[in-house]
């Protein structure tokens, strides 16, 4: 009987030792209650970014950009980038003060050599939902310098809710179009006029709004053309007038004039035949191109 008890105690001690050794190989990174911070680092109609500092590791970021469809991504900005290709498991983990609460696996995240890992919209929203419910999304992966060591990276719920509410409000106010949607735009005019068609007026209003929100755009090129109806000289002057009118429209709405170049080309560079009403309508156009740094 005594030998059985001794054996059981020895097994228990060995089990505890193994658990201790296993835990010793895990490096854990997460913010505690005192140093946890969440902030809305970008708050505009072009981009919203919710960021969370992870001490001695890097930064977790959720961000959404102006787009026709609601988009979202998560990025783990590491101070030390991956040195090989592997997978990290993402789990939703209960906080330490709720030990009986169950967790679950959310997904696997690919780790690419020398790149910050990221996750798409659906998983990003799921992570935010888990945080809102008091859970800690946590990544687990093998250290690429020591295969025996494990790394866990957790997101803290402390000070999350207020910043999250601000982030959701920002996302709801994003523009419903992106830079790519308007970077190259062709506007058309009514016949013998410098007035836009209804569709083109709507388009230029979108460009004006985007320009007012993004001061980093380097250059806006405005090239105006006419059809061949009428004399060449009058068509050249009409195209110059159209280009100048658009330039003035942007400047009056607060866009720096140094960012805009406007030229009229008259009947040059037709894109359709001038023998038809439809073709002439296509030639009466202004092309607006915008360039990012």
N, C-alpha and C positions, 0 to 999 in steps of 0.2 A: 504493500500500500504506500509506504513511504517512498519507494523507488518510483512509483507511478506519479506521485505528487511532485517529486523532484524532477522527473522527466517533463511533466506538464509545465512546471515553472521555467525550466530551461528552454522549452519550446517558445514560451511566452517572451522570455528575455531575448531570444534569437529573433523572434518576429518583430519586436520593438526595435531591435538594433537594425534590422533590415529596413524598416520603415524610416528610421532616423537617417540611414545612409541614403535612402532614395530621396528624402526631402532635402538632404544637404546638397543634392545635385540640381536643385531647382532654384534659379535666380528669378525673383519676383520683382516686377516693376509696376507700381501703381501709386496714385496720390492718396495720402491718408485724409482723414476728415479735416485736419487743420490746414493742409496745403493744397487741397483740391480746389480747382477753379475752372469754370466754364465761361466763355465770353463770345459775344457776337463780333468777330474780328472784321467781317465785311458786312455792311448793312446798306444796300442800295437796291435800285430797281434792276441792276445788272447782275449782281452776285450777292449771295448770302453765305457766310461761313461761320459755322459753330465750331470753336476750337477748345481743346482740353489738353493742358500740359501734363505730361507724365514724367516725373522727376527722374533725371539720369538716363532717360531713354529717348524722349522726343515729344512729338505732339500728335494727337488724334484730331482729325478734321472731317466734319460733314459739310459739304458745300453743294449749292444749287445755283445754276446760272439761268439768265433770261433765255427762254426757248419756247417754241410752239407747244411743246409737251413738257409737263412737269418732270424735271429730272433731278437726280440726286446722286451723289457719290460719297464714298468714305475713303479717306486716305490715312495711312499710318506713316507719318513722317519720322523716320528713324535717324537718330544721331549717327549710328553706325549701320550702313547699308548692308544688305545680305551679300555674302561672298560666294554663294552658290544657289542652285535652284532646289527648292523644297516646298513643303506644304505646312501651313499653320492651321491648326484646328481652332475654330471660334466657338466658344460655348457661352451660354448665359448662366452665370453662377450667382447663387444666393449670397448676400452679404454675411459676414462672419457672425453678426448678431441674430441671424435667422438660420441656425444650423439645420433645422428640420425641413426647410423649404427646398424642393427639388429644382435642379437645373436641367438644361438640355443643350444638345449640340445644335448650332445654327447653320454652320457651313464650313467648308475648307477654303482657305485663302492661299493663293499661289504666291510664293516668294521668288522674285526674279532677281538674278544677280545684278547688283549695283543700281536697283530701282526701288523706290518706295512702293510697297504693296497697296492695292486698292480693292474696293468692293463696289458692285453696282447698286442701282437704286433700291431694288426690293430688299436686299439684305441690309442696306443702310437704314431704311425706314424701320425694319424689324429691330435693329440695334437700338434705335431711338425709342421705340416702343418698350423694349425691355428696360432701358434706363428709366423711363417714365414710371414703370411699375416697380422700381426699386431694385432691379437686378443689375449685375455687373457683367457686361460683355467682356470676355477674357480670351486672349489668344495664347495658344500653347504650341511651341515648336522646339526642335532640336537646335542647340547652338551649333553654328556652322564651323566654329573653331574647335569645339570639343564635343564629340558625339555622345559622351556620357552625361553631359549637362543638358538640362531642360530649361527653357525660358517661358515664363508666363507674363503677359502684359494685360493688365486690367484697367477698365474705364470705371471711374468712381461716380457714384450718384450724388455725392455731396455737392451742393450748390448748382445742381443741374437744372432744376425745373424752371427757374426764372429766365435763365439764358435760353432754354429750349422754347419757352413761350414767345420770347422775342424773335427767335429764329423762325418759328412757324409763321409769325406775323410778317416777317420779311419775305419768306417764300411766297406767301399769298399775294404780295405786292410786286412780284417780279414782272418784267415785261413779257408779253406772250410771243416774242420773236427774238431771234438772236442776231449777232453781228453778221453771221454768214447769210442770213435771210435778206439783208439789205446792202451788203458790201458792194454788190454790182447791181445797179438798178437802172432800168430803162423806163423813162417817163414819156408819155405821148400827149400831144396837144389837140385841141379842137382846130378845125380848119381855119387858116388865115388868122390865127389868134395866138396870144401868148398865155391863154388860159388852159389849164390842164383838163383832161378828162376826169371824171369822178374817181376812177380807180387810181389814176396817177396822183391826184390830190391827196388821197388817203395815204399813198405810199410816201410822198414827200413829208407829210406830217410825221410818219413813223421815223424817217431819217432824222428830221429835226429834233425829235424827242431823244433819239439815241445819242446824237451829237451833244446835246445839252447835258447828258449824263456821263459821257465818257470823254474826259479832257485829254486822254492819252492817245487818241487817234491823231496820227501825224499829219495826214493830208486828205483833203476832199477835192477830187477832180470833177469839174462840171464841164462837159462837152456837149454843145447844142448844135443841132442839124435841122435843115429844112427840107421840104420837098422841092420839086423843080417848077412848081406853079408860080409864075411871075418872073421878074427879072433876077439875074444872078446877084446884082448889087443889093437889091432890096431884100433878097433872101438871106444874104450874108449879114446885113444889118439886123434883120429880124432874129436870126439865130444868136447874134451877139446880145441883142436886147433880152432874149429869153435866158441866156446864161447869166447875164448881169442881174436879172430879176430874181433868179433863184439864189444867187450869191447874197443879194441884199436881204432876201427873206431869212436866210440863215443868220446873217450878221444882226439883224433887228431882233432876233430871238436869242441873242447872247453868245453866238458862236464867234470865236476870234477870227477876224478877217485874214490873219496871216496863215491860217490853216486851210484856206480855200483858194483854188485856182479855177477861173472860169474863162472859157473860150467859145467862140462861135465859129462854125465852119461852113455855114450856108448849105449849098447843094452837094458838098463833097461827101463821099463815103455812104452812098445810098445802100440800104439793106434790102430794098424791094423795088419792084418796077413802079415808075411814076405814071404808067398808063392806066392804072386803076385807082379808084377811090381808096380801096383797102391798102394798096401799096403806098400811096402818098401819105396815108395815115401813119404807117410804120416809119416812114422817113422823117416825119415831123416829130422829132424825138430829142430828149436830153439823156445822156448817159452820165450817171453819178457813180464814181468809184471811191471807196474809202480804204485807207491803208492803216494797219496797226503797226506799232513799233516792232 
